């Protein structure tokens, strides 16, 4: 597992030449993105550097409280990011996004780390943190797409939703079409990337494992587990988040409450 | 004895804060045609949305034929007090799907969809050449309007609440549609409430109401 080429400070400085080259292109063509490129590069270094330091500590300490704490922090950030990407909001959207993230991590992450991979001890940070990180990163996209589409459907096709309600639709019946539409939208990215995996793109995780010296078939096995895990997480998360969101826009009386929408932040 | 349909009080304002409904209640007996007139923008459509429980009105009481409806019973209220909206909304799909979908929902579990009557009504309102498998997005405004009206009649609720059901129809078709609505409303245990713009049509009403300045009053 350890037959990979280690990167030190010198190698990182050499890599900086690449980003400087990109900046030079920007200046030569007067694209005006060199400043943003610089800031983004700096953020990459700082954020990943901090993450590296934190992970080194957590890996070394192997303390379950720290691992769970970090995971909770990650879900909170993921929920915030998912909500900030949605163009419409409602009171309580952040809580719904967080509950969804936490629940999918618990169910899908728990299944993968404890049953499929069989991590021992259960909180082994080397496995638990990157696997759950991938669930969160992908659920985030799925959940924000899904929420956005759900609220969009309620607004743009409100006449259709209310028509069903006018003929006595229950909450479940009235929300069935928006829910289907939203979950389908939320799942598009993962379905696309599963279909293209290995032909159009070499998935990032697999690439990383191969660079780190894993046999390709092992890397493939991990990648398949990860893809399935992400698909399950996105599907579950998308369904859960629209069910939670649906409660805000419709009670048991099945009255459509578009007045609950806000354009600003939750 | 209480009236057949009783609901309210409803209070509502428009976007600028102007009062449209100032504690309005609607109370009426069955077997009749009640018309609602009033200035445009005066809240008539808003009143119908409240009567049919599409608008949120947590403090309103609703009673039909001696039975009260609130909270989780509102879907049942809507299936009995059914709105035929002014803009003739449709679900994406065919003519048939649009006539049939209410019968596929829980509220329509025990009601059979009557193909023969659907075809007969289509003929009566001049839609006999419209195939059931035609996509509704290809229909003209007038065709949609009539289709929405037929859907309401086929559903056969206790009360039809219609918002300008005759607007934009040519006079001949409009009078056929009015007859169909009157046949529906003037039976015991049934009621027809319509917002109408045309005084000539309102003249047919058994009871004429006028909504203005947030109040609903009888027209002498």
Interface residues (C-beta under 8 A of the other chain):
Chain A: X159 X160 X162 X163 X164 X165 X166 X167 X168 X169 X170 X173 X252 X253 X254 X255 X256 X257 X259
Chain B: X52 X53 X54 X55 X56 X70 X71 X72 X74 X75 X76 X78 X79 X80 X82 X83 X85 X87 X89 X90 X91 X92 X101 X102 X105 X106 X107 X108 X155
